Amino acid sequence: MHRLLVPPERLLQDSPLLPKEAANHLRVLRPKCGEEIELFDGRGNWRRYLVDGDARNFALSASAPVESAPRPQWSLTLFACVTKGSRWDWTIEKATELGATRIVPVISERTIVRIGVDERSAKRERWMRIAEDAARQSDAKWLPEVCAPVAFAESLAMVRETTCFVGALATPEPPPIAAALNAQLQTLNSKLSLYIGPEGDFTPEELAELVEIATPVSFGSTVLRAETAAIFGLSVLKANLDVQSAF
């Protein structure tokens, strides 16, 4: 079923007019008359509609009431140092599919990508569109918050608000991420996070600051690219949290 993101108030309308971007997207999809589509607001609400007309001239009529999904029991923030080119876009896309509730792009000392202050707003808007597309395609009901890039030092205050696991090449070798999570399940707050460093890893000073407020973890016996580590770590956390939520 085709899904389109719309402002929340449109779901209250039985025959809504689509925003320009959503309307153009629906025209590209060329739905058939009588086909059912879903509109969602990224805030846990969605509603199904029937298409009347053709791809050029169409109207929508509600075929079901508004449905809602509660916020996830756990919030899951991804702190990740920005990687080069399409790798970062891919990270945002997959993090959204995996249910991250917040994505915080970080510029650390060894981060190769540098983003000027005057560029940050435009970058954030582009990344939000990537997250919106990923949510639309993956049947996600909630959109993640995509933050503007922050410096490493700025991110530390945000980390302190969460139970954070940091992928780190530390000595002694840290426990696997699943083991570290399970060891803390009884004391976790509802705000979890994962911190991933840049291609060149954290500086010793950055790592020292992080391990004071976060739990260092291992991602296995091989060295993963930064974007792979982000998705691996999120996958492990999400899978284990889903198991806990089931009981």
SEMAR-356255 format. One record per residue (C-alpha): residue number from 0; residue in one letter; x, y, z. Coordinates in Angstrom, 3 decimals, decimal comma, always signed. Layout:
N
ATOM  nr rest     east    north       up
ATOM NUM    A        X        Y        Z
...
//
This chain:
247
ATOM  nr rest     east    north       up
ATOM   0    M   +0,000   +0,000   +0,000
ATOM   1    H   +1,283   +3,461   -0,875
ATOM   2    R   +1,963   +5,728   +2,122
ATOM   3    L   +2,251   +9,513   +2,189
ATOM   4    L   +3,406  +11,809   +4,970
ATOM   5    V   +1,028  +14,681   +5,744
ATOM   6    P   +0,546  +17,270   +8,525
ATOM   7    P   -1,474  +15,883  +11,475
ATOM   8    E   -4,531  +18,031  +10,807
ATOM   9    R   -5,047  +16,442   +7,373
ATOM  10    L   -5,906  +13,119   +9,018
ATOM  11    L   -8,936  +14,741  +10,629
ATOM  12    Q  -10,371  +15,507   +7,197
ATOM  13    D  -12,516  +12,969   +5,347
ATOM  14    S  -11,504  +14,432   +1,975
ATOM  15    P   -8,139  +16,124   +2,513
ATOM  16    L   -6,163  +18,132   -0,004
ATOM  17    L   -2,635  +16,799   -0,088
ATOM  18    P   +0,374  +19,068   +0,413
ATOM  19    K   +2,203  +19,779   -2,846
ATOM  20    E   +5,035  +17,315   -2,234
ATOM  21    A   +2,703  +14,468   -1,240
ATOM  22    A   +0,376  +15,185   -4,189
ATOM  23    N   +3,272  +15,123   -6,642
ATOM  24    H   +4,507  +11,872   -5,156
ATOM  25    L   +1,077  +10,287   -5,512
ATOM  26    R   +0,887  +11,360   -9,157
ATOM  27    V   +4,221   +9,648   -9,809
ATOM  28    L   +2,854   +6,467   -8,218
ATOM  29    R   -0,127   +6,580  -10,649
ATOM  30    P   -2,718   +4,962   -8,346
ATOM  31    K   -5,817   +3,405   -9,860
ATOM  32    C   -9,308   +4,675   -9,158
ATOM  33    G  -10,589   +2,892   -6,048
ATOM  34    E   -7,117   +2,025   -4,789
ATOM  35    E   -6,549   +2,400   -1,064
ATOM  36    I   -3,628   +4,472   +0,256
ATOM  37    E   -2,458   +5,438   +3,713
ATOM  38    L   -1,701   +8,905   +5,027
ATOM  39    F   +0,410   +9,195   +8,180
ATOM  40    D   +1,719  +12,100  +10,213
ATOM  41    G   +4,950  +10,669  +11,639
ATOM  42    R   +3,561  +11,163  +15,151
ATOM  43    G   +1,960   +7,765  +15,550
ATOM  44    N   -1,283   +8,443  +13,632
ATOM  45    W   -2,476   +7,177  +10,261
ATOM  46    R   -5,644   +6,821   +8,208
ATOM  47    R   -6,650   +4,997   +5,028
ATOM  48    Y   -8,259   +6,670   +2,037
ATOM  49    L   -9,656   +5,660   -1,338
ATOM  50    V   -8,440   +7,343   -4,513
ATOM  51    D  -11,141   +8,698   -6,816
ATOM  52    G  -10,050   +9,778  -10,295
ATOM  53    D   -6,840   +9,332  -12,266
ATOM  54    A   -3,204  +10,203  -11,630
ATOM  55    R   -3,646  +13,784  -12,874
ATOM  56    N   -6,941  +14,628  -11,217
ATOM  57    F   -7,823  +12,765   -8,077
ATOM  58    A   -9,626  +13,196   -4,786
ATOM  59    L   -9,366  +11,233   -1,571
ATOM  60    S  -12,163   +9,929   +0,606
ATOM  61    A  -11,678   +8,344   +4,011
ATOM  62    S  -12,234   +4,593   +4,165
ATOM  63    A  -11,382   +4,110   +7,860
ATOM  64    P  -11,088   +6,126  +11,065
ATOM  65    V   -7,795   +7,519  +12,334
ATOM  66    E   -5,642   +4,894  +14,027
ATOM  67    S   -2,848   +5,535  +16,471
ATOM  68    A   +0,228   +3,759  +17,806
ATOM  69    P   +1,742   +4,699  +21,175
ATOM  70    R   +5,287   +5,956  +21,435
ATOM  71    P   +7,811   +3,129  +21,757
ATOM  72    Q   +8,498   +2,069  +25,331
ATOM  73    W  +12,185   +2,863  +24,824
ATOM  74    S  +13,640   +5,916  +23,156
ATOM  75    L  +16,796   +5,142  +21,193
ATOM  76    T  +19,204   +7,891  +20,153
ATOM  77    L  +21,984   +7,380  +17,636
ATOM  78    F  +24,960   +9,668  +18,190
ATOM  79    A  +27,123   +9,177  +15,106
ATOM  80    C  +30,069  +11,071  +13,706
ATOM  81    V  +29,173  +12,132  +10,171
ATOM  82    T  +30,634   +9,895   +7,466
ATOM  83    K  +31,450  +10,753   +3,887
ATOM  84    G  +28,920  +11,178   +1,063
ATOM  85    S  +26,192   +8,606   +0,579
ATOM  86    R  +27,337   +6,575   +3,596
ATOM  87    W  +25,774   +9,133   +5,922
ATOM  88    D  +22,533   +9,207   +3,939
ATOM  89    W  +22,448   +5,410   +4,200
ATOM  90    T  +22,985   +5,607   +7,963
ATOM  91    I  +19,996   +7,928   +8,401
ATOM  92    E  +17,823   +5,740   +6,191
ATOM  93    K  +18,633   +2,495   +7,998
ATOM  94    A  +18,510   +4,051  +11,470
ATOM  95    T  +14,979   +5,235  +10,682
ATOM  96    E  +13,970   +1,777   +9,474
ATOM  97    L  +15,333   +0,269  +12,699
ATOM  98    G  +13,280   +2,579  +14,880
ATOM  99    A  +15,788   +5,138  +16,124
ATOM 100    T  +13,849   +7,925  +17,808
ATOM 101    R  +16,589  +10,539  +17,490
ATOM 102    I  +19,632  +10,895  +15,231
ATOM 103    V  +22,373  +13,264  +16,353
ATOM 104    P  +25,107  +13,990  +13,757
ATOM 105    V  +28,410  +14,669  +15,515
ATOM 106    I  +31,536  +16,467  +14,333
ATOM 107    S  +34,485  +15,111  +16,314
ATOM 108    E  +38,160  +15,968  +15,988
ATOM 109    R  +38,835  +13,187  +13,472
ATOM 110    T  +35,568  +13,495  +11,555
ATOM 111    I  +36,523  +13,906   +7,907
ATOM 112    V  +33,334  +15,726   +6,923
ATOM 113    R  +33,279  +19,348   +8,041
ATOM 114    I  +29,988  +21,254   +8,087
ATOM 115    G  +29,995  +25,005   +8,521
ATOM 116    V  +27,527  +26,664  +10,861
ATOM 117    D  +25,832  +28,335   +7,883
ATOM 118    E  +25,288  +24,925   +6,241
ATOM 119    R  +23,781  +23,090   +9,177
ATOM 120    S  +20,154  +24,102   +8,732
ATOM 121    A  +20,087  +23,082   +5,055
ATOM 122    K  +21,847  +19,804   +5,849
ATOM 123    R  +19,322  +19,013   +8,546
ATOM 124    E  +16,392  +19,655   +6,213
ATOM 125    R  +17,877  +17,290   +3,629
ATOM 126    W  +18,486  +14,603   +6,233
ATOM 127    M  +14,928  +14,962   +7,501
ATOM 128    R  +13,642  +14,271   +3,993
ATOM 129    I  +15,745  +11,099   +3,876
ATOM 130    A  +14,244  +10,000   +7,205
ATOM 131    E  +10,735  +10,805   +5,973
ATOM 132    D  +11,203   +8,683   +2,860
ATOM 133    A  +12,587   +5,829   +4,940
ATOM 134    A   +9,639   +6,012   +7,340
ATOM 135    R   +7,175   +6,050   +4,467
ATOM 136    Q   +8,692   +2,970   +2,848
ATOM 137    S   +9,207   +0,977   +6,049
ATOM 138    D   +5,728   +1,445   +7,546
ATOM 139    A   +7,175   +3,371  +10,472
ATOM 140    K   +4,510   +5,232  +12,435
ATOM 141    W   +6,888   +7,609  +14,214
ATOM 142    L   +9,503   +9,791  +12,563
ATOM 143    P  +12,857  +10,164  +14,310
ATOM 144    E  +14,030  +13,583  +15,388
ATOM 145    V  +16,963  +14,485  +13,144
ATOM 146    C  +19,134  +17,075  +14,858
ATOM 147    A  +21,419  +19,656  +13,335
ATOM 148    P  +25,109  +18,680  +13,537
ATOM 149    V  +26,753  +19,270  +16,897
ATOM 150    A  +30,375  +19,395  +17,995
ATOM 151    F  +31,645  +16,487  +20,060
ATOM 152    A  +31,810  +18,588  +23,220
ATOM 153    E  +28,179  +19,686  +22,737
ATOM 154    S  +27,017  +16,088  +22,442
ATOM 155    L  +28,233  +15,106  +25,901
ATOM 156    A  +25,416  +16,874  +27,735
ATOM 157    M  +22,915  +15,012  +25,567
ATOM 158    V  +24,669  +11,701  +26,279
ATOM 159    R  +24,354  +12,259  +30,035
ATOM 160    E  +20,558  +12,255  +29,694
ATOM 161    T  +20,636   +8,663  +28,416
ATOM 162    T  +21,991   +5,213  +29,156
ATOM 163    C  +24,656   +5,226  +26,470
ATOM 164    F  +26,695   +2,454  +24,869
ATOM 165    V  +29,768   +3,507  +22,915
ATOM 166    G  +31,537   +1,380  +20,345
ATOM 167    A  +35,144   +1,662  +21,419
ATOM 168    L  +38,516   +0,035  +20,832
ATOM 169    A  +39,307   +0,125  +24,527
ATOM 170    T  +41,712   -1,733  +26,810
ATOM 171    P  +40,773   -4,098  +28,330
ATOM 172    E  +38,442   -5,270  +25,583
ATOM 173    P  +34,871   -4,279  +26,453
ATOM 174    P  +31,975   -6,762  +26,557
ATOM 175    P  +29,770   -7,434  +23,517
ATOM 176    I  +26,996   -4,886  +23,182
ATOM 177    A  +24,229   -7,419  +23,871
ATOM 178    A  +25,930   -8,571  +27,064
ATOM 179    A  +26,436   -4,974  +28,236
ATOM 180    L  +22,781   -4,181  +27,614
ATOM 181    N  +21,499   -7,274  +29,391
ATOM 182    A  +23,746   -6,570  +32,388
ATOM 183    Q  +22,043   -3,193  +32,832
ATOM 184    L  +18,432   -4,100  +32,067
ATOM 185    Q  +17,320   -3,793  +35,682
ATOM 186    T  +18,705   -0,265  +36,048
ATOM 187    L  +18,031   +1,194  +32,590
ATOM 188    N  +16,010   +4,342  +32,214
ATOM 189    S  +13,757   +4,570  +29,181
ATOM 190    K  +16,252   +6,701  +27,247
ATOM 191    L  +18,983   +4,662  +25,584
ATOM 192    S  +21,636   +5,730  +23,122
ATOM 193    L  +24,441   +4,415  +20,968
ATOM 194    Y  +27,564   +6,438  +20,177
ATOM 195    I  +29,602   +5,713  +17,037
ATOM 196    G  +32,923   +7,381  +16,278
ATOM 197    P  +34,372   +8,588  +12,963
ATOM 198    E  +36,337   +6,625  +10,373
ATOM 199    G  +39,570   +7,467  +12,224
ATOM 200    D  +38,102   +6,550  +15,641
ATOM 201    F  +37,920   +8,832  +18,659
ATOM 202    T  +40,972  +10,640  +19,947
ATOM 203    P  +42,223   +9,277  +23,296
ATOM 204    E  +40,878  +12,396  +24,988
ATOM 205    E  +37,415  +12,014  +23,446
ATOM 206    L  +37,251   +8,341  +24,382
ATOM 207    A  +38,284   +9,115  +27,951
ATOM 208    E  +35,448  +11,653  +28,237
ATOM 209    L  +32,927   +9,206  +26,806
ATOM 210    V  +33,767   +6,216  +28,985
ATOM 211    E  +33,182   +8,385  +32,058
ATOM 212    I  +29,507   +8,725  +31,102
ATOM 213    A  +28,891   +5,762  +28,763
ATOM 214    T  +29,523   +2,017  +28,679
ATOM 215    P  +32,168   +0,904  +26,175
ATOM 216    V  +31,116   -2,119  +24,115
ATOM 217    S  +32,471   -4,424  +21,440
ATOM 218    F  +30,885   -5,094  +18,054
ATOM 219    G  +32,600   -8,430  +17,528
ATOM 220    S  +35,873   -9,832  +16,273
ATOM 221    T  +36,103   -7,792  +13,069
ATOM 222    V  +36,648   -4,062  +12,584
ATOM 223    L  +33,485   -2,508  +11,155
ATOM 224    R  +33,160   +0,635   +9,087
ATOM 225    A  +31,568   +3,470  +11,009
ATOM 226    E  +28,250   +3,201   +9,148
ATOM 227    T  +28,191   -0,590   +9,559
ATOM 228    A  +28,889   -0,278  +13,278
ATOM 229    A  +25,980   +2,149  +13,663
ATOM 230    I  +23,493   -0,204  +12,059
ATOM 231    F  +24,882   -3,292  +13,766
ATOM 232    G  +24,674   -1,629  +17,168
ATOM 233    L  +21,156   -0,326  +16,605
ATOM 234    S  +20,030   -3,746  +15,385
ATOM 235    V  +21,347   -5,495  +18,491
ATOM 236    L  +19,816   -2,936  +20,848
ATOM 237    K  +16,469   -2,915  +19,044
ATOM 238    A  +16,235   -6,715  +18,909
ATOM 239    N  +16,957   -7,089  +22,612
ATOM 240    L  +14,602   -4,276  +23,605
ATOM 241    D  +11,826   -5,778  +21,503
ATOM 242    V  +12,265   -9,054  +23,388
ATOM 243    Q  +11,983   -7,208  +26,698
ATOM 244    S   +8,882   -5,327  +25,532
ATOM 245    A   +7,202   -8,611  +24,643
ATOM 246    F   +7,140   -9,720  +28,289
//
